[in-house]
Amino acid sequence: MNNNIKAILLATIASFCAVLMAVFLKLAQNDANVFTVGFLRFLFGLFIILPFIINSKFTIYKTNNFKFHLSRSILNVPMMILGFAALMYIPLEQIKAIGFLSPIIVVIMSVIILKERIYIIRILALIIGFIGVIIILRPGIIEINVGAYMVLLSGLLWSTVIIITKFMSKEDSPMTILTYQYSLVTFLTLPLAIFFWTSPSFETILFSILAAITGTILHLCINHSYRLADLSVIQPVWFTQLVFASFFGFTIFGEIPDGWTWAGGILVFSSVLIITYRENYLKKDIAKKSIPLKS
């Protein structure tokens, strides 16, 4: 199995965990505000990886990219708050559909900033996915509320975070990147949590822990996938979140996606199948790395 296929599989797991984390976060916010839930999610995440930090004798913090870790975490805070808050305004599948604009931005940024090569088949896959998103959103036809704007802004910040993460992955391990994210975001969200604190119920704590677990799997998988393949290979996989979000939205929250959402979803998922089939058919790593990675 070549590196591109491995990266696609890891990104698919990350995509599933991203939706599952959103489900738990939405449930956690039933009786607590976004600042409290956001802080708890990263605090519990830090507790989860604490044994690894201690076992490494804190050498996991060794890095030459601290300023990038700090910048990434600073951007992560408003991105998280906007994304988590949007869960309470619009259906889960709509959030994921709007969030699909982020991968388009990432691929463009990866070509401009990281000088990655983008092949015609990948461009075709992204175009198909983007058309699917437009069908789902139908701008100008249906009203887009404040939650949609939250997701859009969060997506722009997320695109920048991904680029920074890709850059750091040439030297830092996925675990180092995750450790700095959890440590710094927990520290940065603490003042907000104290100022806007609401006493969490047992359900809020439970769902925050579950969000931390799925979120940790998400970040480890996606961070490792960045070391294996170009962003233009990985990003189309994020479109599978629509399928997962539609399923959980219906089964848990009773959110019924309309025909347009499913029509767009079919196009979006087709883009993933196109790029995955090509990489598997070639049976070699055709994605030339823009940044040399340490083994």
C-alpha positions in Angstrom: 0.0 0.0 0.0 1.5 3.3 -1.1 1.7 6.4 1.1 -1.2 8.1 -0.7 -3.6 5.3 0.0 -2.5 5.2 3.7 -3.1 8.9 3.9 -6.5 8.6 2.4 -7.5 5.8 4.9 -6.2 7.9 7.8 -8.1 10.9 6.6 -11.3 8.9 6.3 -11.0 7.8 9.9 -10.3 11.4 10.8 -13.4 12.5 8.9 -15.6 10.0 10.7 -14.2 11.1 14.1 -14.7 14.8 13.2 -18.4 14.2 12.7 -18.7 12.0 15.8 -16.9 14.7 17.9 -19.4 17.3 16.6 -22.2 15.1 17.7 -20.8 14.9 21.2 -20.1 18.6 21.3 -23.6 19.5 20.3 -25.0 17.2 23.0 -22.6 18.7 25.6 -23.8 22.2 24.8 -27.4 21.4 25.8 -26.8 22.8 29.3 -23.4 24.6 29.0 -22.0 27.4 26.9 -19.4 27.0 24.2 -16.6 28.5 26.2 -17.0 26.0 29.0 -17.4 23.0 26.7 -14.5 24.1 24.5 -12.2 24.3 27.5 -13.3 21.0 28.9 -12.8 19.3 25.5 -9.2 20.3 25.3 -8.5 19.8 29.0 -9.8 16.2 28.9 -7.8 15.7 25.7 -4.7 16.8 27.5 -5.4 14.3 30.2 -5.7 11.6 27.6 -2.3 12.2 26.2 -0.7 13.0 29.5 0.7 9.4 30.0 2.5 9.8 26.7 4.0 13.1 27.7 5.2 11.7 31.0 6.5 8.6 29.4 8.6 10.7 27.0 10.0 12.6 30.0 8.6 15.7 28.4 10.9 15.4 25.4 7.8 15.4 23.2 7.9 19.2 23.7 11.2 19.4 21.9 10.8 21.4 18.8 12.3 24.1 16.6 8.9 25.4 15.6 7.4 26.8 18.8 6.3 30.1 17.1 4.3 28.0 14.6 2.8 25.9 17.3 1.8 29.1 19.2 0.4 30.7 16.0 -1.6 27.6 15.2 -3.0 27.4 18.7 -4.0 31.1 18.7 -5.9 30.6 15.5 -7.4 27.4 16.9 -9.2 29.2 19.7 -11.6 31.4 17.6 -11.8 28.6 15.0 -13.0 26.3 17.7 -15.4 28.7 19.4 -17.1 29.6 16.1 -17.3 26.0 14.9 -18.6 24.7 18.2 -21.2 27.5 18.6 -22.5 26.9 15.0 -23.6 23.5 16.1 -26.5 25.1 18.0 -27.7 27.1 15.1 -27.9 24.9 12.0 -28.2 21.2 11.3 -25.1 19.0 11.4 -25.0 18.1 7.7 -25.3 21.8 6.7 -22.3 22.6 8.9 -20.2 19.9 7.2 -21.5 21.0 3.8 -20.4 24.6 4.3 -17.2 23.4 5.8 -16.4 21.8 2.5 -15.3 25.2 1.2 -12.3 24.9 3.5 -10.6 22.0 1.6 -10.9 24.1 -1.6 -9.1 26.9 0.0 -6.5 24.6 1.5 -5.6 23.1 -1.9 -5.3 26.6 -3.5 -3.1 27.7 -0.6 -1.0 24.6 -0.7 -0.2 25.3 -4.4 0.5 29.0 -3.8 2.3 28.8 -0.5 3.8 25.3 -0.3 4.4 25.0 -4.1 2.7 21.6 -4.2 1.9 20.1 -7.6 -1.7 19.6 -8.3 -2.6 17.1 -11.0 -5.5 17.4 -13.4 -7.4 14.4 -11.9 -7.3 16.1 -8.5 -8.5 19.3 -9.9 -11.4 17.4 -11.5 -12.2 15.8 -8.2 -12.2 19.1 -6.4 -14.4 20.7 -9.0 -16.9 17.9 -8.7 -16.9 18.2 -5.0 -17.3 22.0 -5.1 -20.3 21.7 -7.5 -21.9 19.3 -5.0 -21.4 21.8 -2.2 -23.0 24.6 -4.3 -26.0 22.3 -4.9 -26.4 21.7 -1.2 -26.1 25.3 -0.1 -28.0 26.9 -3.0 -26.8 30.4 -2.3 -29.4 33.0 -3.1 -32.1 30.5 -3.1 -32.3 29.5 0.6 -31.5 31.8 3.5 -28.1 31.3 5.3 -28.3 32.2 9.0 -25.7 33.3 11.5 -24.5 29.7 12.0 -23.5 29.5 8.4 -21.3 32.6 8.7 -19.7 31.2 11.8 -18.8 28.0 9.9 -17.4 30.0 7.0 -15.2 32.1 9.2 -14.1 29.0 11.2 -13.3 27.3 7.9 -11.1 30.1 6.8 -9.1 29.9 10.0 -9.0 26.1 9.7 -7.5 26.4 6.2 -4.6 28.4 7.7 -4.2 26.0 10.6 -3.9 23.1 8.1 -1.2 24.9 6.1 0.8 25.6 9.3 0.4 22.0 10.4 1.6 20.7 7.0 4.7 22.9 7.3 5.5 21.7 10.8 5.0 18.1 9.9 8.4 18.1 8.1 10.2 18.1 11.5 7.7 17.5 14.3 5.9 14.2 14.9 2.1 14.0 14.9 2.3 13.5 18.7 4.4 16.6 19.2 2.0 18.7 17.1 -1.0 17.3 19.1 0.7 17.8 22.5 1.4 21.5 21.7 -2.1 22.0 20.4 -3.7 20.5 23.5 -1.4 22.3 26.0 -1.6 25.7 24.4 -5.3 25.7 23.5 -6.1 24.6 27.1 -4.0 27.4 28.5 -5.5 30.0 26.0 -9.1 29.0 26.6 -8.8 28.9 30.4 -9.4 32.7 30.9 -12.5 32.5 28.6 -13.8 29.5 30.5 -13.4 31.3 33.9 -15.1 34.5 32.7 -18.1 32.7 31.0 -18.1 29.7 33.4 -21.3 27.6 33.7 -21.2 24.6 36.0 -21.3 21.5 33.7 -23.7 18.7 34.4 -22.7 15.0 34.4 -24.0 14.7 30.8 -21.9 17.7 29.7 -18.7 16.2 31.3 -19.4 12.8 29.7 -20.0 14.2 26.2 -16.9 16.4 26.6 -14.8 13.4 27.4 -16.2 11.5 24.4 -15.5 14.6 22.3 -11.9 14.6 23.6 -11.4 11.0 22.7 -12.8 11.2 19.2 -11.0 14.5 18.7 -7.7 13.0 19.8 -8.1 10.2 17.2 -9.0 12.8 14.6 -5.9 14.9 15.1 -3.5 12.0 15.3 -4.9 10.5 12.1 -4.9 13.7 10.1 -1.6 14.9 11.4 0.0 11.6 10.4 -1.7 11.8 7.0 0.0 15.1 6.3 3.4 13.4 6.5 2.4 10.9 3.9 0.8 12.8 1.1 0.1 16.3 -0.4 -2.8 18.3 0.9 -4.4 18.1 -2.6 -4.6 14.3 -2.1 -6.0 14.4 1.4 -8.5 17.2 1.3 -11.1 15.6 -1.0 -11.5 12.9 1.6 -13.0 15.4 4.0 -16.1 15.5 1.8 -17.1 12.1 3.3 -18.2 14.0 6.4 -21.5 14.9 4.6 -22.4 11.2 4.6 -21.5 10.7 8.2 -23.2 14.0 9.3 -26.4 13.1 7.4 -26.6 9.7 9.2 -25.9 11.0 12.7 -28.1 14.1 12.1 -31.0 11.9 11.2 -30.6 9.1 13.8 -29.7 11.3 16.8 -31.2 14.8 16.2 -34.0 14.0 13.8 -32.5 16.3 11.1 -33.8 15.2 7.7 -31.6 16.2 4.8 -33.6 17.2 1.7 -33.1 15.8 -1.8 -30.7 18.6 -2.8 -28.4 17.7 0.1 -28.3 14.1 -1.1 -27.8 15.0 -4.7 -24.9 17.2 -3.8 -23.6 14.6 -1.4 -23.4 12.0 -4.3 -21.3 14.4 -6.3 -19.1 15.2 -3.3 -18.5 11.5 -2.5 -17.8 10.8 -6.2 -14.9 13.2 -6.0 -13.4 11.0 -3.3 -13.9 7.9 -5.3 -12.2 9.4 -8.4 -9.0 10.4 -6.6 -8.9 7.2 -4.5 -9.3 5.0 -7.6 -6.5 6.8 -9.4 -4.0 6.5 -6.6 -4.8 2.8 -6.1 -4.7 2.1 -9.9 -1.2 3.6 -10.3 0.0 1.6 -7.2 2.8 4.1 -6.6 3.3 7.4 -4.8 2.8 9.9 -7.6 2.4 12.9 -5.2 5.8 14.6 -5.2 6.3 16.0 -1.7 6.8 19.7 -1.7 8.6 19.6 1.7 11.1 16.8 2.4 10.0 14.9 5.5 12.3 13.3 8.0 11.9 9.5 8.4 
